[in-house]
Amino acid sequence: MEDILGTVLVIDDEAKYRRLIRANLAMAGYDVQEAADGHEALQVIYQREPDVVLLDLRLPDMDGFTLCQRIRKMSSVPVMVLTALDSEADTIQALDLGADDYLSKPFSPGEMLARIRALLRRSRDLLQAEPMGCGDIRLAKDTREVEGPTGRVRLTPIEWRLCLELTSHCGKVLTHEHLLSRVWGAEYLSEHEYLRVYIRRLRSYIEPDPHHPVYLVSHAGVGYALYPSPHGQ
C-alpha cells in the first residue's frame, strides 16, 4: 500500500464538485475528507485534524469568510480558499482572515495539486526550522508562537515562515521580491498584496502601535526589516 501524502478536507456544498476534487486528490495519493457546510467542516477539523483545508467561499449555512475566521481561531491548518468570485477584494479579505492561499474556479487539477504540495511543504518545513529571535522579538518553535512587547501569539504556517525569514536576517532590509520568493515561491514575485497583508498581520501581533511600527519597518520601494529594538526612536 502506498504511503498517504496527507489528509485534505474539501469544504464545498456541491457534491459533484467534491467528488471531482476527491477523485483527483485520491489518485495523487491523498486521504480525503468532505464537508458540505461550515458546521460539518468545523466538526471534521476538530475530530480529524486534516493537513490542508480546501474551502469554498459559497456555503449554505455561513459564508466562507466567517468559516475561515473560525477555523483560524481553532487551528493553524493551512487553508486554501476556492472561489468563483473574480474580485481582488474577496481574495484580500480571505487572506486577512487567515487563509494561506487561494484558487479561482475553474482551475486545473495540476494547479490544485501543486498548490497543495506547496502548502504542505511550507507547513512541514517550519517544523524542522531552528528557533530564532531578533532582540525583543522571540519565536517558540514547539508552539509556533511569536512573543514581543505586546504578548505571545500562535502563528499560521505562512506567518511563521515569514517571521522566520525576517528574524534570520535581523536588522537587515529584505526586498519584496526576496520575501515573496522565500516564503511563497518564485511564482509569487508579483503578488505584493500577499506580502502587505501578512506584514500587517505580523505587526498586529508584535507592535505596541501597529499603525506606527517600530520593529517591523517598511523601507519605501524596497522592502521590510525586522529590528531587535524600537527603530527610529
PyMOL commands that set and color helices and strands:
alter all, ss='L'
color gray80, all
select helices_A, chain A and resi 15-28+38-48+64-74+88-96+109-128+157-167+176-183+186-188+192-206
alter helices_A, ss='H'
color red, helices_A
select strands_A, chain A and resi 7-11+31-35+52-56+79-83+101-104+133-134+137-140+145-148+151-154+174-175+216-219+223-226
alter strands_A, ss='S'
color yellow, strands_A
deselect
rebuild
show_as cartoon
